[in-house]
Amino acid sequence: QVQLVESGGGLVQPGGSLRVSCAASGSIRSVSSMAWYRQAPGNQREFVARVMNGGDTNYADAVKGRFTISMSRDNAKITVNLQMNNLKLEDTAVYYCNARRPGPESWGQGTQVTVSS
């Protein structure tokens, strides 16, 4: 089992920047990739960005060029950051960390990001 804890959400004005982080612990050796998803009120959860163990990344079209995902890991912990620049009103959502490995995927509890003037 993998435990995920997100942090770093908050309130930011349009055009501003924010970084959210996720710390993964537990059975992390088999984790092959980490990702961020988000869910806005009334919407389904949607993919934001993923980073593979080898460093390859992919992004949703809505965030390409504005968001950057990065990952660092050691034997005990994986840390995944999502740097969000030029934030827009439509980026407001709860952001969830995801760990992919053989078996059920793991999810964090989410962190709220609100973009508002």
N, C-alpha and C positions, 0 to 999 in steps of 0.2 A: 504494500500500500504506500502511496505517495501523499504526503501532506503539503498543501500549497497555502501560502499566506501572502495576500496582496497588501500593498501599502502605497501611499503617495497620491491618492486622489485628492480632489478639492475643487475650488471655484476659481475660474480664470476668465478673463475677458477675451472676446474674439480677437484673434491675431496673436494671442499669448502662447506660452509654452508651459508644459507640465510633463513630469516624468512619473510613471507608475512602475513599481517594482514587484517582483514575485520571488519568494524564497521557497524552494522545494526541498523537502527532506524525506527520509524514510527509504523506501526501496527504489532509489534513484538510478541504480546502476543500469537498469534496462530501459531507461527513458531514452527515446530516440529523437524526440523533438519537443519543443515547448512553443506555446502559442498564446496569443491574446484574442479573446472574443469580446463582444460588447452587446448589451441589450438595452434599448431605449424603451420607455413606457409605451405599451401597446404594440411593440414590435417583437419579432422573433430574435433570438440570439443570432448574431452574425459574426463571421470570421473577420479578424482585423489583420493579423500578421503571424507568421510562423518562422521559427529558426530551427535548423537541423543541427545535429551534433557536429557535422563537418563545417558548419558556418553558413551554409546556403540559407537564404531567406526568401519568403514570398509575402506579398502584401495584397490586401483588397484594393481595388482600383480607387476607391474613395479616399484612401489615405496615402497612396503612393506619392513620394516626394515630400511628404510632410512628417510621416512617422518613421522611426527607426527602431528596430528590435535588435537586442543584443543578448548574449548569454555567456555566462562564465560558470565553470563547475569544478569541483574538487571531489574527493571521495565522500564527503559528508553532505554537501549541499550544492544545489543549482540555483543560480540567481539569474533572473530574466528581467531586463529593463525594456520599457517602451517609452522612448523619447517622442513626445508629441509637440510639434511646432505648428505655427500658423493655425491654431485651433479655430474651428467653426462652430456655430450654434448647433449644427447637426451632429457634432461629435459628442454631445451630451448623452451619457449613458452610464450604466454600471459596467465596468470592465472586469472581465474574468480571466484568470490565468488557467492554462490547460497544459497537462503533461500527457504525452502519448507514449505508450509502451505496450507490450503484449498483454492482452486482457483489457478490462474496463479502463477508460480514460479517467484521469483525475481532474477535479475542478476546485478552484478556490472559492471563497465566500463572496468575492467581488469587492470592488472599490468604486465609489461614485466619482465621476468626473462631470462637472457642470460648467458649461461655457455660456456665459451670460454677461450682458453689459449692464 
